Structures are given as C-alpha cells and as structure tokens.
Amino acid sequence: MRFALLGDHPDGLDTARALVASGRHELATYTGQPAGAESLTRWGLTVKLIRDAEEVLADPSIQAVIVASRLADRPTHLRRALQSERHVLCVHPADQTPDIAYEAALIQGDTHSVLLPLLPVALHPAFRRLAELLQTKDGPIGVLQFLQMERGAADAVLVESSARGQKPSLLGWDVLRTLGGEVAEVFAFTAGEELSPDAPLLLTGRFERQAVFQATFLPGPNGARWHWEVAGTHGRAELDFPQGWPGPSCLVWQDEAGQVREQQWEAMNPWPALLEVFEEAVARQPQPPKKGTVPQSPFSPPLTWQTAVRCLELDDAARRSIERGRVSTLEYPEATEEVGIKGTMTLVGCALLWVSLLLLILSAWVSWLQWWWAVVPLLIVFLSLQLLRWIVPRSPEQDGPRMLETPAARVIFGCVRQGSGCVPGGWPRSAQSVALFRTSRLGTRCDSEPEMPDSVAGSPSPLLIVHFARLSPAPSYFSLQLSPSS
C-alpha cells in the first residue's frame, strides 16, 4: 500500500517508519518541514517531497494518508484526506475540541474508509492482559471497584500544549476506557485555574459500571514511572512501568488459588501493534453485500475512531471541571423512544410559539383575525401532546432507586471556601476543596462539613475519599483512599 505523510509530528514519523519496516507498505510522498524529511533520511527512507497537500491528495496512486501536521492545520488535512476517500491514520488529538472528530466520523461513515487515531498505548500486551483479568466476574480480580493511575514524565504530562492559547490534552484516557469502560463523571484539580504542562494534576471520577478511579500526573524531575493499580471484589493487581512508556513492564496479581502470579514484558516498539490493527481493519473493510448473500457481522477492532472522540470529550470535561470547580458529567444519549419523543415535542413546542407570535402580529392588521381563538387551541393541542410522555414506558434504569435515596448510593461533594468555618476538623484552614466520592453519581453540592452516614461504614460497596488542598504558601496536594479491603 502506497501512503503519504502530511506533517512531521513524531508519532506520524514513527508510524511511517513502522509501515515501511513491515515491507508491505511504501512511503510515497512527504509534505512538511525539512526537519521531518531529515529524520526520514536518517532512517534510510527515501521519499518524494511535495509541499502542496492538495497535490498529494490528487494522486490516484496514494491509498492511505498519515495526518501528522501541526494542530492548526490538522483538522483541514484530516477533513480533506477523508473526503478524498483514502484510509487515514491521524495523530491525536485531531483538534482542540471534539467537533472535527464528530465531522470525521460522519465523513468516514459515508466513504467507508478506515480511520484510526495514533493511540497505541492501550494496545500494549500488558494492558490487554490486565483487561482480560477484569472481563469476567469470577476471575482473580472480580468486578472492578477502584482503579488508580500514577504517571510521571521527564518533561510534561500534557500533549499539544506548547502553543500559546492552545488547549492541552491529557494522556491515558484510552487506557482508562480499556480497563474500566466508559467514563461517566470527571473531577479535575490543579494549582491554577487551567491545565498547565508543568504543574501536577489530580483526576477522580466514576465509570458507568460504578467503579471509581483516581489519576495523578506528576511532571518534572519525578521521573517517567507509570504505575497502575486495580482493586476488585476478589483481589488486586498492579501494573508498573518503572522506566516509563514504552519501557519494560511487570504485572502482578493473585490467582483464584491465592498464589501470587507475575508476568513481565520487555521494552517494545508500540507502533507494530497499531499497524496490525490498521491492516486487519483494511482487510475487513465493510463491503456492500451482494444480492442474494447474507451480510457479514461487523468487525470490532480493539482501536477505533470512537476512542479519539471519547478522549477529546474527556479532555473537555476535565477542563470544564477545573474552570468551574465542580464535577463534569458526561452523557452518551441513546436513540430510545423516549428520547425521540422528547426531541419531537421540543420542536413542536418551538413551532407553536412562533406560530402564536405570527398570529398575534397579523391580528393587528387583519381586523377579522382574533388571535385568541387561534392561539388558545394551539396551546391546548401542545399541552395535550405532553401527555404522550406519560404513555411512553420508562426504562428499567429509571425505575430503580434515585440518587441519594440510600446511604450506599450517597455522594457528597463539598466545595469549601478558603478560610471558611466549615472545614472538617483537623484539615488545614487554607484548604479550598474537599471532595468525598462513592460509587454512584457525583455532583451533589453542600456548603457545610460533609457527614458520613452511620450505615456507610458497614456498606460492602467500595468507598473512595479524595481530599484536595492547596497549602500556603507553597502549593501541595494530599489524598486519602479507603476501601473495604483496607
């Protein structure tokens, strides 16, 4: 397969190198800065330099495109590459907001080409092995209850944050989703009012499966260590990258017999695994079924463009949480009958309001037109249509207990003002935020000292208490986690 490289992002250059090293693909053209061409030449790759991206996309011999341009040009190159009906590998993030990711997904749905983000971390065999241990309820770990991540970096913990005014993105969302599933709520805390590439960052949240997680990002001289720990109903597991990504790793867990098991991996190049996913997706590219044949079942690769969409949405949620100082809730609405009727009623209600306003204006010039006898029947019809929402059956999730109805589902999120008298006893007076999370929906606010119900102490559900504080005069952080096994 002949492919083109647009841009000189390191991930794009590494992907191009892996594609050529496989012997099954050819780098035809390169469009970008001279530094990228020098890197390709240093690796022994001869490539034709073309400065105009439109000229590259007009070449019918190009079958795939790697979009690795700078962030300001990346959305345009991604859009044009997809519109040219080529397979696309795009550096993450595609843009500062999820909008271009949504648009790319729509275009890909029309062209039926392969579209993948360059996110190879979750494809590492260590993470895939840990995900296997969490898949079954009767496995050595059981149902996931708590996940903790600690990541250090030699320079910064954010990506695409060098340009002024540019919204940074966080690393690790893809692995969190691989291990715990979709994220429902996120709370982020840092020293300032926005994400900074050289400042520590604390993240907590809840998965849709009711497990909770905590992530700590430590930039600077703390080293590049990457540590993961999961706790379930049956046991625990720890995954450690002592030299950072993508260095050697070690996974330790306890099996059903109570024996400690250990599995190690040497340092590895992460890009060949992404190449395998790309080639398999191209080989299984959906084709329109022929007449008289049964359509094949859809192929579900371990990495899709949906991963990039979710990562951008989670970046937005983390930034909102820092700016507003509260939990950000992520909603993934489904196309249900109830949602459809609510949307239809909204459109009908807006239309009736505009019609009523128009009749009111016309009644000032048309003497025989009495606005009240036309508007009142319309309002009666609209109110009658509202009865349809009671006819639609409620989903089983809505018939369950409401949030905060039981102590086991209780969540308290207290925002403590600096210097106020509602700081819990023993905590510093300069504490600005105190949060208590349980495995349920976050977001309930209180302005007084949080109190723990008596029945919570004996509850078998996991409990995570996270306290964030800024201590004067130097910023610092502290946290406390409690669980039944502790």
N, C-alpha and C positions, 0 to 999 in steps of 0.2 A: 504494500500500500504506500503510495506517494503522499506525503503530508507536507504542510507548510507551517513555519513557525513565525508567529507575529509577536514581536517583543522579546525582551531579554530578561524577564523575571527568572530568578534561579530555579524555581520549580518547573518552569517551562523548558529551560535548558536541560535540566536533569531528565525530564520526561523524553525530550528529543533524543538524548543520549541513550536512554534505555530502549527506545523504539529501534534505533539504528543497531544497537548492540544485539538485539534479538535476531538480526539477519533476515527478518520478514518484512521490514519496512525501510523506506528510503526518505531521507530528508531532502526535499526538492528545492525549497526556497527559504530564505530568511529575510524578515523585514524588522528592522530595529536599529539600535545603537551599535556603533563599531565595537564596543566592549563585548557584546554578546557574540559577534562574529569571531572575535579573538578567542573567546572561550571555546567555541566550536572548533576552530582551527587547532587549538592546543590539544583538543581531544582526538584529533585526526579526522574530523568530519569536514569534508569539502561540500560547500553549499553555495548556491547562486544567490547573490544579494540583490533584492528588489526593494526599492524604497516605497513604492506605492502599494498599499494593501488591496486596492481595487483591482490592480493588475494581477495580483496573485489570485484573487477570487475569480477572476475571469478565465483563468487557465483551466481547461476541462480535464487535464490530467491529474489535478490535485483532488485527492479523495478525502482527506482529513485535514483539520486545521487545529493547531495548538494556539490558543489565545493567551499570550503571556505579556501583553503590553502593560504600560503603566496604568494606574487605576483610572485616570481621567479619560483615557482612550479605550479602556477595556469594554465598557458597555456597548460602544459603537461597533467595535470589532466583533464582539460576540453576536450582536444582532445581525450584522452583515454576513458573518460566516454561516449562521443558521439559515438565513434567507437564501444563501447560495446552495442549500441542500447538501452540505457536507457534514461528515461526522466531526464533532467538536470536543476538544478537551480544553477546559478553561481553568485558569488559575483562580484560586479562592482568596478573597471574596470577589465576586463579579462586579460589585458596586458597593457603595456605602449604605444603600438601602435595599430591601428585597424587591423593589419594583422591577428592575431589569431581570431578576431571577424569575418572577412571575411571567414576564413577557417572553423570556427564553423558553419557558416550559410550554407556553401556548404555541410558539412557532415550532418547537420540536414535535408537538403533537400533530401538527399539520404536515411537516416534512417527513416524519417517521425516521429521522436520522438519530444516531447515537450522540447523546450529550452527557458528559460526565465532568464533575469537578475534580481538580487535582488535590484530593484529600486522601492520601494513602495510609494515614496513621491507623485508622480503625481496621485496616486490612492486615495488620501485623498478626502473626500467628499467636502471640501471647494474649492479645485482646480477644481474638476469636476463640481461643481455648477458655478464657475466663467467661466469655459469653455462653459457651456451651455448658459450663458448670451451673450457670444461672437459669438455664432454659427450663429445667424440669423441677417441679415442686418437691419431688422425692430425692433429688440429688444431694450431693455432700454439703451444699450451702443452703439449699431450700429456696424459699421465696425471699427475694431481695427486700431488705428493710432499710439499710443505710449504706451509702456509698461516699467515700471520702477520697479526694484527689489533692495532691500537693505537687505543684510544678515550679521548679526554679529554672532560671535562664541566665546565661552569662551576660546577656545584654538587655533584652526586654521581653515581656510576656505578651505583647500585643503585636499584631501584624497590620501592615499598611497604615502606620501612624506617623510616618516621617514628615509628610507634607503638612503645612500649616492649615488649620481649619478642616482637616480631614478626619472623618470619624473612624476610630480604630476598631479592629475586630479581635475577638478573643480566640484562643486556641483550645481545642479539646471538646467542643460541643459534639463533634461526630462520635467521639469515643463514649461520651456520656449517653448519647442516644443508643449506641450499640449495646451498652451494658444494661441500661435502665429503661429504655423505651422513650416515648415522647415526654418532654418536659412540660409540666402544667403551670408552674409558677417559679419565679426567679426573684431573689432579693440580692442586690449587689451593694458593696460598701467599700469606699476608698477614702483617702485622706482629703481629697478635693471634691469639687462638685462635678467633675467629669473624669473619664478614664484617662490615665496618664501612663505612658510606656515605661516609666522608671519608678513607679510607685506600687507598693503592694496592693493587692486586690483580693477581697473576700467575697465569695459567692455561696449562697444557700438556695435551696429550692425543693420542689416536690415533683416527682414523676406522676404521670397519670395513673400508674399502678400503685400509688400511695406510698411508695418508698421515698425517702428524703435523701438529699445529697449536700455535700459541702465541698467547695473547691477553693484552694488557696494558691495564689500566683505570687511568687517572690522573685523579682528581678534583681539584677546587680550581682554582687560578689557572693551570693548564697550558693552558687554552683548551678549545674544543669540537671540535678537529680529530679526524677519524675517518679512519684510513688502513688499507688492506688491501693485502697483497702475497701473491701465489701463485707457486709455482715448480713446474714440471712437467718431464717428460722432454725436452721440446723447447724450452722457453723460459719466460719470466716475464711477469707482468702486475702492474700496480699500479693501485689504485683509491683516489682521495683525495677526501675531503670537507673542504676546508680550513676551512670555516666551521661544520663540524659538521652534524648531521642536522636538517632535511632541506634543507640548502643546496646550492649548486652542486657538481657533482662532475666528475671527469675520470678516464677510464680510458685507460691507456697499455699497449700490448703490441706484440710483434714478430710479424709475419705469417710465412707459410711462405717468402716470398722474402727475408726478412731486413730488410724495411722496417719502420720504427717507425710504428705506427698510433696515432692518438689520437681519442678520442670524448668529447664533453663534453655535460653536461646542466645546464640552468638550475635554480635553486631551484624546487621544485614542492610542491604540496599532496599528501601521500601518501594521503589518505582516498578520493578518487575511484577510485583503483585497487582499493582494498578493496571499494568499492561495486560495481564491475563484477564482481568475483569473487562477491559475495553475490547479485547479480541473476542471474548465469549459473547459480549453484547452485540458486536457486529455480526458474528456468526449466527446468532439467534435473533437477528433483526426481524421484527414482525413484518410479514408479507400479507397482502390481501388474499384471503382464501379463494381458491379456485372454485368454480361452480361444481357442485356435487361433492365437495370434500368437507370434512369436519375441521373447523378452525382449531389450531393448536392452543394449548394452555399457555397463558402469558408467562414469560421468563422474569424471575425476580432476582436480579443480581444483588450482591452484598453492598454495592455502592451505586446510587442513582443521583439524579439532579435534585431530587427531593431533599437529600442531605444538605446540599448547598442552600436551598430555600430555608430549611429549618435553622441552619446555622446563622443566616442573616436575620431571621426573625428573633432568634435568641440574643444576638448582638443588640438589636433594637430594644429588646426587653431589658437587658442589663443597663443600657444607657439611660432608659427611662427611669429605672429604679434608682440610679444614682442621682439623677437630676431632681426627682420628686421625693426621694427619701422614703419610698414605700415599695411594697411588693408589686411586681408586674405579672399580670395573669395572661397566659397565652391560651387562646381559644382556637380550636380546629373544628369549625362547624361542619356538620354532615348534612347531606341532602336528604333530609327527612320530610315527611308530610307536614309536620307541624311547622318546621322552618319555612317551607314553601308557602303555606297559608299565611304566616305572619308577614312574609315579604309581599305577598299579593295584597293583603289588607293595607299595608303601608302605602303601596302605590295607589290603591283605590281611594284611600283617605286623602292623599295629596291631590288627586284629580278632583275629588268632590270640593275641596277647599277652593281650588282655582275656579271651578265652575260657579260656585256660590259667589265668589268675588266678581266674576264677569257678569252674572245676572244682576248683582247689586249696582254695578256701574251702568248697565244698559237700562235699568229701571228709571234712571234719572233723565233719559232722553225719550224713552218709549212710555207714553202715558198709560197705555192699557196693560203694560207688564208690571205686575205686582211681585216684587222679589220674594216676599214672604211665602206666597203659595207655591213657589218653585224651590226655594231653599229648604224649607221645612221638610217636604217629602224626601229630599235627597239626604238630609241628616238622619231621618228616620230609617231610610234604607241602609245607610252606613252603620248605624248602631245595631240594626238587625243582623248585619253581616258579622258583627263582632261576636255574636252567639256561636258562630262556627268554631271558634277556638275552644269552646267547651265540648263540642261534638268530637273533635279530634282526640283519639286516645292518647293518654300520657305514656311516655316511655318508662320502662322499668326503673331506670336510674332516678327519674323524678319521683317515683312512688316511694323511694327509700327515705331514710331519715334525713332531715335537713341539717345543714351545717350548724354546729354548736348546740345541737339538741341533746347530745350525750357528752359526758366528760371525756370519753375516748376519742371523740371527734372534735374536741375543743382546741382552738388555736387562739392564742393571744399575741397580738403584735403591738407592743407599746413603744411609742415614739416619745422618748424622754427629753425634754428641753434642757438645754445646758443651764446648770445652776438651779434647776427647779427642785422642789422638795419631795418629788415623787420617785427619786432614785432609790432602788431597793437597798436595804441595809447592807452595809459592807462594801458597796460599789462606790467608785470614785465619784465625787461631785461633778467632775468635768465630763462624765460620760454623756454622749449625745444620742446614742441609740441603744436600745436593749430589745432583743427580739427573742421570743420563745416560739418554737415551731413544733408541730406534731404532724403525724402522717395524715393530714387532711387539708382542706382548702385554707390557704393563707389569706390574709388581708384584713382581718378584723382589728380595728384600732381601739386603743384605750389610752387615756392620758393620766392614769394613776398607776400605782405599783401593781404589776401582774401578780395574781394569786393562783397557786396551783390547787385544783380540787383535790379533796382527800382521796377520791376514788381513782385518781390518776396514778398514784403511787403503786397500786396493785394491778394496774392495767397491763396485759401482756403485749400490747402494741408498742412498737419502738418509740422512744422519746428522744428528741434532739433539741437541746437547749444551746443556742448560739448567742453569745453576748459580744457585741462590737462596741468598742470605745475608742475615743481619741483622748490621750492623756497629755496634759500640759506639762512642760512647754513643748516637748518633742512628740510627734505623732507615734503612737504604738497601738497594737491590737492584741486582744486576747479572746479566747473562745473556750467553751466548756461543752462537752457532749456526754449525755447519759443515755444508756440503753439497758434493756433487761439483763443482758449478759454481763454488764459491767458491775 
